[in-house]
Amino acid sequence: MVLWTIDPAERDARLANQALGDRRMMDDQHAWVLVEVACASAPDHLIAVRRAYRSLFGCSLEEDVAACPALQDPLRKLLVSLVRSYRCETERVDEDVARMEAAQLAEAIRKRRQPHGDEVARIVSTRSKHQLRATFQLYKQEHGTDVDEDITKHSSSQFAKILRSAVWCLTSPEKHFAEAIRYSILGFGTDEDTLTRAIISGSEIGMNKIKEEYKVRFKTTVTSDVVGDTSGYYKDFLLTLVGSED
């Protein structure tokens, strides 16, 4: 309830600080927090998060990511680039740039098998979301596969997994949040931190799309999985945010 009622920028600043201070920061779900903050919302929200972070903790989010002892390069470099970015919200797209950068991505991911290359990080951390959608569409048209599928196919590193999450959060966040919800309820016990964060953040971004994606990918519903894995007022609160499902 506290996460839901607190100002979204302050909430995300606190979540980022908590993730950076966790000794398990090398786990994917902790890096997800930074990716969600940097990529899933509007550029102005990230600016507000950075402002709130400095006010709350007396240093910049970028500084803390760079200094986090649990993070190693190249993942650290990618996360620093993402949290310090400011993307233009214009809908204008440069098709020539999109075609060129689609080729650069394919070169790094397919031929060099180095999705951690500097060009990949530059493209993902600086281009507008509309520009990235155009780039990824051209990638599929010219190379026959979605960029996120190629990232998974050609590398199993943690960097590749986090890069794929960034790609999803930037262009189709419902994919990331559906996976985060599913992850939180699989296995023994419930990862309540991830489940709560994914549903609260997801409800602000677009829960209907998340529910549709979840149903298609996992052949079940968010509602049924939440009911089966939680109880009491906690369950009731989550279901209120999820909303009705047919």
C-alpha positions as CSV (number, residue, x, y, z in Angstrom):
1,M,0.0,0.0,0.0
2,V,2.9,2.4,0.8
3,L,4.4,1.8,-2.7
4,W,1.0,2.5,-4.3
5,T,0.4,5.7,-2.4
6,I,3.9,7.3,-2.5
7,D,4.8,9.7,-5.2
8,P,5.9,7.6,-8.2
9,A,9.3,9.3,-8.6
10,E,10.1,9.0,-4.9
11,R,8.9,5.3,-5.0
12,D,11.2,4.5,-7.9
13,A,14.1,6.3,-6.4
14,R,13.7,4.3,-3.2
15,L,13.3,1.0,-5.1
16,A,16.5,1.8,-7.1
17,N,18.4,2.6,-3.9
18,Q,17.2,-0.6,-2.2
19,A,18.2,-2.7,-5.2
20,L,21.7,-1.1,-5.4
21,G,22.2,-1.8,-1.7
22,D,21.2,-5.4,-1.8
23,R,24.1,-7.9,-1.8
24,R,22.1,-10.0,-4.3
25,M,22.3,-7.1,-6.9
26,M,23.9,-9.6,-9.4
27,D,20.5,-11.3,-9.6
28,D,18.4,-10.3,-12.6
29,Q,15.4,-9.2,-10.7
30,H,17.5,-6.5,-8.9
31,A,18.9,-5.1,-12.1
32,W,15.3,-5.2,-13.5
33,V,14.5,-2.3,-11.1
34,L,17.0,0.0,-12.7
35,V,15.9,-1.1,-16.2
36,E,12.2,-0.4,-15.4
37,V,13.0,3.0,-13.9
38,A,15.1,4.0,-16.9
39,C,13.2,2.5,-19.8
40,A,9.6,1.7,-19.1
41,S,8.3,5.2,-18.3
42,A,8.4,8.6,-20.0
43,P,11.7,10.4,-20.1
44,D,10.4,13.1,-17.8
45,H,9.7,10.4,-15.2
46,L,13.3,9.4,-15.2
47,I,14.4,13.0,-14.7
48,A,12.0,13.2,-11.7
49,V,13.4,10.0,-10.3
50,R,17.0,11.3,-10.5
51,R,15.9,14.5,-8.8
52,A,14.2,12.6,-6.0
53,Y,17.1,10.3,-5.6
54,R,19.5,13.1,-5.1
55,S,17.2,14.8,-2.6
56,L,16.7,11.5,-0.6
57,F,20.2,10.1,-0.7
58,G,22.5,13.0,-1.3
59,C,24.1,11.7,-4.4
60,S,23.1,10.9,-8.0
61,L,21.6,7.7,-9.1
62,E,24.2,7.5,-11.8
63,E,27.0,7.7,-9.2
64,D,25.5,4.9,-7.1
65,V,25.1,2.6,-10.1
66,A,28.7,3.2,-11.2
67,A,30.0,2.6,-7.7
68,C,27.8,-0.5,-6.9
69,P,30.3,-3.3,-6.0
70,A,28.0,-6.0,-7.1
71,L,27.9,-4.8,-10.7
72,Q,30.6,-5.6,-13.2
73,D,31.3,-4.3,-16.7
74,P,29.8,-4.4,-19.3
75,L,26.5,-4.6,-17.4
76,R,27.5,-1.7,-15.2
77,K,28.2,0.5,-18.2
78,L,24.9,-0.3,-19.8
79,L,22.9,0.5,-16.6
80,V,24.8,3.7,-16.1
81,S,24.0,4.7,-19.7
82,L,20.4,3.9,-19.2
83,V,19.8,5.8,-15.9
84,R,21.6,8.9,-17.1
85,S,19.8,9.1,-20.5
86,Y,17.2,11.6,-21.6
87,R,15.2,10.5,-24.6
88,C,13.4,12.9,-26.9
89,E,9.7,12.2,-26.9
90,T,9.2,13.3,-30.5
91,E,7.4,10.9,-32.9
92,R,9.8,11.8,-35.7
93,V,11.8,8.9,-37.1
94,D,14.9,8.9,-39.3
95,E,14.5,5.8,-41.5
96,D,18.1,6.0,-42.7
97,V,19.5,6.0,-39.2
98,A,17.1,3.2,-38.3
99,R,18.3,1.1,-41.2
100,M,22.0,1.8,-40.4
101,E,21.6,1.0,-36.7
102,A,19.6,-2.1,-37.4
103,A,22.6,-3.3,-39.4
104,Q,24.9,-2.4,-36.5
105,L,22.9,-4.3,-34.0
106,A,22.8,-7.4,-36.3
107,E,26.6,-7.1,-36.7
108,A,27.2,-7.0,-33.0
109,I,24.6,-9.6,-32.0
110,R,24.8,-12.1,-34.8
111,K,28.3,-12.0,-36.3
112,R,30.5,-10.8,-33.4
113,R,28.1,-12.4,-30.8
114,Q,28.9,-9.4,-28.6
115,P,25.6,-7.7,-27.6
116,H,27.7,-5.9,-24.9
117,G,29.4,-3.8,-27.6
118,D,29.6,-0.1,-27.2
119,E,27.4,0.5,-30.3
120,V,24.6,-1.6,-28.9
121,A,24.6,0.3,-25.6
122,R,24.8,3.6,-27.4
123,I,21.7,2.8,-29.6
124,V,19.6,1.5,-26.7
125,S,20.5,4.2,-24.3
126,T,20.2,7.3,-26.5
127,R,17.5,6.8,-29.2
128,S,13.8,7.8,-28.7
129,K,11.3,5.0,-28.3
130,H,9.8,5.8,-31.7
131,Q,13.2,5.7,-33.3
132,L,14.0,2.4,-31.6
133,R,10.7,0.8,-32.7
134,A,11.6,1.7,-36.3
135,T,15.0,0.3,-35.9
136,F,13.7,-3.0,-34.4
137,Q,11.1,-3.3,-37.1
138,L,13.8,-2.9,-39.8
139,Y,15.9,-5.4,-37.9
140,K,13.2,-8.0,-38.3
141,Q,12.4,-7.1,-41.9
142,E,16.0,-7.4,-43.0
143,H,17.2,-10.2,-40.8
144,G,14.1,-12.3,-40.3
145,T,14.1,-12.4,-36.5
146,D,13.1,-10.0,-33.7
147,V,16.1,-8.4,-32.0
148,D,15.1,-9.7,-28.6
149,E,15.0,-13.3,-29.9
150,D,18.5,-12.9,-31.5
151,I,19.9,-11.5,-28.2
152,T,18.6,-14.6,-26.4
153,K,19.7,-17.0,-29.2
154,H,23.3,-15.7,-29.4
155,S,24.2,-15.1,-25.8
156,S,23.1,-16.5,-22.4
157,S,25.0,-14.0,-20.3
158,Q,23.3,-11.9,-17.7
159,F,24.1,-8.8,-19.8
160,A,22.1,-10.3,-22.7
161,K,19.2,-11.0,-20.4
162,I,19.2,-7.5,-19.0
163,L,19.6,-6.0,-22.5
164,R,16.6,-7.9,-23.6
165,S,14.6,-6.5,-20.7
166,A,15.7,-3.0,-21.7
167,V,14.5,-3.6,-25.3
168,W,11.2,-4.8,-24.0
169,C,10.7,-2.0,-21.5
170,L,11.5,0.6,-24.2
171,T,9.2,-0.7,-27.0
172,S,6.7,-3.2,-25.5
173,P,6.9,-3.0,-21.6
174,E,4.0,-5.5,-21.3
175,K,6.4,-8.3,-22.3
176,H,8.8,-7.4,-19.5
177,F,6.2,-7.0,-16.8
178,A,4.4,-10.2,-17.8
179,E,7.7,-12.0,-17.4
180,A,8.4,-10.3,-14.0
181,I,5.0,-11.3,-12.7
182,R,5.4,-14.9,-13.9
183,Y,9.0,-15.1,-12.4
184,S,7.7,-13.9,-9.0
185,I,5.3,-16.7,-8.6
186,L,7.2,-19.6,-10.0
187,G,9.1,-22.0,-7.9
188,F,9.0,-22.4,-4.1
189,G,7.4,-19.4,-2.4
190,T,6.5,-16.0,-3.8
191,D,9.0,-13.2,-4.6
192,E,6.6,-10.6,-3.1
193,D,8.9,-7.7,-3.8
194,T,9.0,-8.4,-7.5
195,L,5.3,-9.3,-7.7
196,T,4.3,-6.1,-5.9
197,R,6.6,-3.9,-7.9
198,A,5.6,-5.4,-11.2
199,I,1.9,-5.0,-10.6
200,I,2.1,-1.5,-9.2
201,S,4.4,-0.3,-11.9
202,G,2.6,-2.3,-14.6
203,S,-0.8,-0.8,-13.6
204,E,0.6,2.7,-14.3
205,I,2.0,1.7,-17.7
206,G,-1.0,-0.4,-19.0
207,M,-2.3,-3.5,-17.1
208,N,-4.6,-4.6,-19.9
209,K,-1.7,-5.1,-22.3
210,I,0.2,-7.0,-19.6
211,K,-2.8,-9.3,-19.0
212,E,-3.2,-10.0,-22.7
213,E,0.6,-10.7,-23.1
214,Y,0.5,-12.9,-20.0
215,K,-2.4,-15.0,-21.3
216,V,-0.8,-15.5,-24.7
217,R,2.7,-16.4,-23.4
218,F,1.8,-18.5,-20.3
219,K,-1.6,-19.9,-21.1
220,T,-3.1,-18.7,-17.9
221,T,-4.2,-15.3,-16.4
222,V,-2.5,-12.9,-14.0
223,T,-5.6,-13.1,-11.8
224,S,-5.6,-16.9,-11.4
225,D,-1.9,-17.0,-10.6
226,V,-2.2,-14.2,-8.1
227,V,-5.1,-16.0,-6.4
228,G,-3.2,-19.2,-6.3
229,D,0.0,-17.7,-4.9
230,T,-1.2,-15.0,-2.4
231,S,-3.8,-14.5,0.3
232,G,-5.6,-12.1,2.5
233,Y,-5.6,-8.3,2.1
234,Y,-2.4,-8.6,0.1
235,K,-4.2,-10.7,-2.5
236,D,-7.2,-8.4,-2.5
237,F,-5.0,-5.3,-3.1
238,L,-3.1,-6.9,-6.0
239,L,-6.3,-8.1,-7.6
240,T,-7.8,-4.5,-7.4
241,L,-4.8,-3.2,-9.3
242,V,-4.9,-6.1,-11.9
243,G,-8.6,-5.4,-12.6
244,S,-11.1,-7.8,-14.0
245,E,-10.3,-10.4,-16.6
246,D,-12.7,-12.2,-19.0
